[in-house]
């Protein structure tokens, strides 16, 4: 089984890094520039599907209220009792809130090719592979099965615990015109009070 690559560049639209105390783990210049500009459009046109490559900035006004959603699903920002699962829950909450508090985590970078899909916010990037399952690690340890697939013109990534019911699903939808992106993100984990489902809106950064 192939192992997924998680390049250390912060947080991303997949499972967050593990808790710190147990941290693991692109002929001449003119022609080259023209090809670079046209590459995303050509890649998308090859099979009629969109290409998601680009840099996007988080738009809070078009997104769900993250704080309210996090509070309802994840619970308080302090541990209740001494269970290891409580430490994981609080760490997950802290990571999620970083999207609204840390400017660096409001920038989503995507690199999309025929075989791979790289997606990351802040300094860390998740790499997914079309046509093959990979493995990764969860926020509190444990192996995750990582998959990437098309659903019509949408891209779907999934990270599922090999043992357990934890799962993160992200559905990427490029809006008409390609200037906006919607990510429907769902986290299911045994430490949560209920599944966390949020809609995250992004606008493409002009070059």
DAVEN-V15664 format. One record per run of one state. SS is the DSSP state (2 for helix, 1 for strand, 0 for the rest). FROM is the first residue (numbers start at 1). TO is the last residue. If there is no record, write none. Layout:
BEGIN
ss->SS from->FROM to->TO
ss->SS from->FROM to->TO
END
This chain:
BEGIN
ss->0 from->1 to->5
ss->1 from->6 to->7
ss->0 from->8 to->19
ss->2 from->20 to->22
ss->0 from->23 to->28
ss->2 from->29 to->47
ss->0 from->48 to->53
ss->1 from->54 to->58
ss->0 from->59 to->59
ss->2 from->60 to->62
ss->0 from->63 to->65
ss->2 from->66 to->74
ss->0 from->75 to->83
ss->2 from->84 to->101
ss->0 from->102 to->102
ss->2 from->103 to->106
ss->1 from->107 to->112
ss->0 from->113 to->115
ss->1 from->116 to->121
ss->0 from->122 to->123
ss->1 from->124 to->129
ss->0 from->130 to->133
ss->1 from->134 to->137
ss->0 from->138 to->142
ss->1 from->143 to->151
ss->0 from->152 to->153
ss->1 from->154 to->161
ss->0 from->162 to->166
ss->1 from->167 to->174
ss->0 from->175 to->179
ss->1 from->180 to->188
ss->0 from->189 to->195
ss->1 from->196 to->204
ss->0 from->205 to->207
END
